[in-house]
Amino acid sequence: MSANNSPPAFKYICANDMRADNPLNIRLGQMWKSVEEESNGRLHVELMPWGSAGASKISLGKLLNNEIAFHPVSGMPLSTRIPIAAMEGLPFAFRDEAEAFRVLDGEFGNLLRKEISALGLFVFPLIWHQGFNQMSTSVGPIRHVDDLAGFKLRIAQVPYKMDLFKALGCDPQPIHYQGVLDGLKSGQATGQETPYLYTEMDGFADVQTHLSVTNHRFAAFWMCAHPDSWNALPADIQAIVQRNMTQYAMLFREDMLRENIAAGKRLEKRLAFNTTDVATFVEKLRDDGFYKRWRSEFGEKAWSLLENQRGPLG
């Protein structure tokens, strides 16, 4: 019930892929509570974490059908509908988080937001960042790209990632995110790639022995809304949502920067750490034609814009 004891005028759902105690779900809960209070109870948004609205491709379909009003969607499932969204996760595209924020919040990010919007979505301006992915394994360290030969790496169910990790020599194993731990336990996959916090929080470290610091791919969420649900909101409620989206996206960035560092330090006490020679990864991708292939797929305009903002890639 709203502050004036009348039912909300708008009752929506916001789904996400992370656990209820993940900083993403926590910040979303705080944000939607703030929105409800500031709108005098006119907008109530129910959270559905940890894939409770379905695995990422299913929940994306529900968002596109307006069964879900809001959803922070990773570029990887988005790329199954519009391939250019995978540019978020180009290997070694960003040297650090500051560069990723600058590029993805700027002109290049605006181009991706425009392309994602063409699916029939409203895309909010700022990314909600997850961090850089590292590789954990139960079969020994990854010191060099040759250590990836035949490596059964869990990947998202996305053609782009299948091509990326095959190019690196892996035997990719597509498993939806909420099934990763079971896949590692069963041996379907012998390793996975996520930021430090997820490796710890989602239990992967419990069944892995090594963590190789690769920083090979930056991961982010694009905060999306279905335009019918969004456009149904009065302008003043939209303004409240926009303001809170900006505030909490920035707070979440601080959360993830801090939590990934802390989780990495804790994991150093549990797993054998090593730093990978990632120059061998780049060389392998270049020799395979990966960068050339995806430059053609994504288009010269987007690729050139990215390189103009961060320098030559690949």
C-alpha positions in Angstrom: 0.0 0.0 0.0 1.1 3.5 -0.6 1.8 6.2 1.9 -1.7 7.5 1.5 -3.1 4.0 2.0 -4.3 3.6 -1.6 -3.0 0.8 -3.8 -0.2 1.7 -6.2 -1.2 3.0 -9.6 1.6 1.1 -11.2 2.8 -2.4 -10.1 5.8 -3.6 -12.1 8.4 -6.4 -12.0 12.2 -6.0 -12.1 14.0 -9.2 -12.7 17.8 -9.9 -12.4 20.2 -12.8 -12.6 22.0 -12.3 -9.3 21.4 -13.7 -5.9 19.3 -11.9 -3.4 22.4 -10.9 -1.4 24.4 -9.7 -4.4 25.1 -6.0 -4.4 23.0 -5.7 -7.6 19.8 -7.0 -6.0 20.5 -5.0 -2.8 21.0 -1.7 -4.6 17.9 -2.4 -6.8 15.8 -3.0 -3.7 17.0 0.3 -2.2 16.4 2.1 -5.4 12.9 0.9 -5.9 12.0 1.6 -2.3 13.3 5.1 -2.8 11.2 5.5 -6.0 8.1 4.2 -4.2 8.6 6.6 -1.4 9.3 9.6 -3.6 6.3 8.8 -5.9 4.0 8.7 -2.8 3.4 5.0 -3.4 2.2 5.4 -7.0 4.9 3.0 -8.4 5.7 -0.3 -6.7 8.3 -2.6 -8.3 8.7 -6.2 -7.2 12.2 -7.7 -7.5 12.7 -11.2 -8.9 16.4 -12.1 -8.3 18.5 -15.2 -9.2 16.8 -16.1 -12.4 13.4 -16.5 -10.8 11.9 -15.0 -13.9 13.8 -17.6 -16.0 17.4 -18.0 -17.2 18.8 -14.9 -18.9 17.5 -15.6 -22.4 14.0 -16.4 -21.0 13.8 -13.3 -18.9 15.0 -11.2 -21.8 12.1 -12.6 -23.8 9.7 -11.7 -21.0 11.1 -8.2 -21.0 10.6 -7.9 -24.7 7.0 -9.2 -24.2 6.4 -6.7 -21.4 5.8 -9.5 -18.9 8.7 -7.8 -17.0 8.9 -4.0 -16.9 12.6 -3.5 -15.9 15.6 -5.7 -16.2 19.4 -5.1 -16.0 20.5 -7.3 -18.9 24.0 -8.4 -19.7 25.4 -7.6 -23.1 25.8 -11.4 -23.7 22.1 -12.4 -23.8 21.3 -9.2 -25.6 23.8 -10.2 -28.3 21.6 -13.2 -29.1 19.0 -10.7 -30.3 21.4 -8.0 -31.6 25.0 -9.1 -32.0 26.6 -5.7 -31.6 25.7 -5.7 -27.9 28.5 -8.2 -27.4 31.0 -5.4 -28.0 30.7 -4.7 -24.3 32.7 -7.9 -23.8 35.3 -7.7 -26.5 38.5 -9.3 -25.1 41.0 -6.8 -23.7 38.9 -3.9 -24.9 39.4 -1.9 -21.7 42.6 -1.6 -19.6 40.8 -0.8 -16.4 37.3 0.1 -15.0 37.9 3.9 -15.4 38.4 3.4 -19.1 35.4 1.1 -19.4 33.2 3.6 -17.6 34.5 6.5 -19.8 33.9 4.6 -23.0 30.6 2.8 -22.2 29.1 6.0 -20.7 30.2 8.0 -23.7 29.6 8.2 -27.4 30.5 4.5 -28.0 28.1 3.4 -25.2 25.4 5.7 -26.7 25.8 3.9 -30.0 25.3 0.5 -28.3 22.3 1.9 -26.3 20.7 3.1 -29.6 21.2 -0.4 -31.2 19.8 -2.1 -28.1 16.8 0.2 -28.2 16.1 -1.0 -31.7 15.0 -4.3 -30.2 12.1 -2.4 -28.7 13.5 -1.4 -25.3 14.1 1.8 -23.4 17.8 1.8 -22.3 18.9 3.9 -19.3 22.1 6.0 -19.8 24.6 4.4 -17.3 25.9 0.9 -17.3 25.7 -1.1 -14.0 29.1 -2.7 -14.0 30.1 -6.2 -12.8 33.9 -6.1 -13.3 36.6 -7.9 -15.1 36.3 -11.7 -15.5 39.0 -14.0 -14.3 39.3 -17.8 -15.0 39.1 -20.3 -12.3 39.8 -24.0 -12.8 39.9 -27.4 -11.1 42.6 -28.7 -13.4 45.6 -26.4 -12.8 46.7 -22.9 -13.6 46.3 -21.1 -16.9 49.7 -19.5 -17.4 49.7 -19.2 -21.2 47.1 -19.5 -24.0 48.3 -23.1 -24.7 46.9 -24.1 -21.3 43.4 -23.5 -22.7 43.7 -26.3 -25.3 40.6 -28.5 -24.7 39.8 -26.7 -21.5 36.1 -27.3 -20.6 35.2 -23.7 -19.8 31.6 -22.9 -18.8 30.2 -20.1 -21.0 26.9 -18.3 -21.4 24.6 -19.8 -24.0 25.7 -17.1 -26.6 27.2 -17.7 -30.1 29.7 -14.8 -29.6 31.2 -16.4 -26.5 31.3 -19.8 -28.2 33.4 -18.3 -31.0 35.6 -16.3 -28.6 36.6 -19.3 -26.5 36.9 -21.7 -29.3 39.3 -19.2 -30.9 41.3 -19.4 -27.7 41.4 -23.2 -27.9 38.8 -24.1 -25.3 36.1 -26.7 -25.4 33.2 -24.3 -24.4 30.3 -25.7 -22.3 27.2 -23.6 -22.5 25.4 -23.6 -19.2 22.9 -21.0 -17.9 24.2 -19.0 -15.0 22.1 -20.5 -12.2 23.3 -23.9 -13.3 27.1 -23.2 -13.3 27.8 -24.6 -9.9 26.1 -27.9 -10.7 28.0 -28.0 -14.0 31.3 -27.6 -12.2 30.4 -30.2 -9.6 29.4 -32.8 -12.3 32.5 -32.2 -14.4 30.5 -30.9 -17.4 32.8 -27.9 -17.1 36.2 -27.8 -15.3 36.3 -24.0 -15.1 34.4 -20.8 -15.3 35.0 -17.0 -16.0 33.4 -14.4 -13.7 34.6 -11.5 -11.6 36.2 -12.3 -8.2 33.0 -11.6 -6.2 30.9 -14.0 -8.2 33.5 -16.7 -8.0 33.3 -16.4 -4.2 29.6 -15.6 -3.7 28.1 -18.1 -6.1 30.1 -21.0 -4.7 32.4 -21.6 -7.6 35.5 -21.4 -5.4 34.2 -24.3 -3.4 34.8 -26.7 -6.4 37.8 -25.0 -8.0 41.5 -25.1 -7.0 43.2 -22.4 -9.1 42.4 -18.8 -10.2 44.2 -17.3 -13.1 44.2 -13.5 -13.3 43.3 -12.7 -16.9 41.1 -9.6 -16.8 40.1 -10.8 -20.3 36.6 -9.5 -20.5 34.7 -6.6 -18.9 31.1 -7.4 -17.9 28.2 -5.0 -17.4 24.4 -4.8 -17.2 22.4 -2.5 -19.4 19.4 -1.3 -17.5 16.4 -1.7 -19.7 12.7 -1.1 -19.5 9.8 -2.1 -21.8 8.7 1.1 -23.5 5.0 0.4 -23.0 5.5 0.2 -19.2 7.9 3.1 -19.2 5.7 5.4 -21.3 2.7 4.6 -19.2 4.3 6.3 -16.2 3.6 10.0 -15.7 6.4 12.4 -16.4 7.1 13.1 -12.8 7.4 9.4 -11.9 9.8 8.9 -14.9 11.9 11.8 -13.6 12.0 10.1 -10.1 13.1 6.8 -11.7 15.7 8.4 -13.9 17.2 10.3 -11.0 17.4 7.2 -8.8 18.8 5.1 -11.7 21.7 7.5 -12.0 22.3 7.7 -8.2 22.2 3.9 -7.6 24.1 3.0 -10.7 27.0 5.0 -9.4 26.6 3.5 -5.9 26.6 0.1 -7.4 29.9 0.8 -9.2 31.5 1.8 -5.9 30.1 -1.5 -4.4 31.5 -3.7 -7.1 34.9 -1.9 -7.3 35.2 -2.4 -3.5 33.7 -5.9 -3.3 35.7 -7.4 -6.2 39.0 -6.2 -4.5 37.9 -7.6 -1.2 36.7 -10.9 -2.7 40.0 -11.3 -4.6 42.0 -11.0 -1.4 39.8 -13.6 0.3 40.1 -15.9 -2.6 43.9 -15.7 -2.5 43.7 -17.6 0.8 41.6 -20.4 -0.8 42.8 -20.8 -4.3 46.2 -21.0 -6.0 46.6 -17.6 -7.8 48.7 -16.9 -10.8 48.9 -14.1 -13.4 48.4 -15.2 -17.0 50.5 -14.1 -19.9 47.5 -12.5 -21.7 49.7 -11.3 -24.6 49.5 -14.9 -25.8 45.7 -14.7 -25.7 45.7 -11.6 -27.9 48.2 -13.2 -30.3 46.0 -16.3 -30.6 42.9 -14.3 -31.2 44.7 -12.2 -33.9 46.0 -15.3 -35.6 42.6 -17.0 -35.5 41.1 -13.9 -37.2 38.7 -13.3 -34.3 39.1 -9.5 -34.2 38.9 -9.3 -38.0 35.8 -11.5 -38.0 33.9 -9.6 -35.4 35.0 -6.2 -36.7 33.1 -7.2 -39.9 30.1 -8.4 -37.9 29.8 -5.4 -35.7 30.5 -2.9 -38.4 33.2 -0.3 -39.1 31.4 2.6 -37.5 31.2 1.0 -34.0 34.6 -0.5 -34.2 36.3 2.7 -35.3 34.4 4.7 -32.6 35.6 2.3 -29.9 39.2 2.5 -31.2 39.0 6.3 -31.3 38.1 6.3 -27.6 40.6 3.6 -26.4 43.2 3.1 -29.1 43.8 0.2 -31.6 42.3 -3.1 -30.5 43.7 -6.5 -31.3 
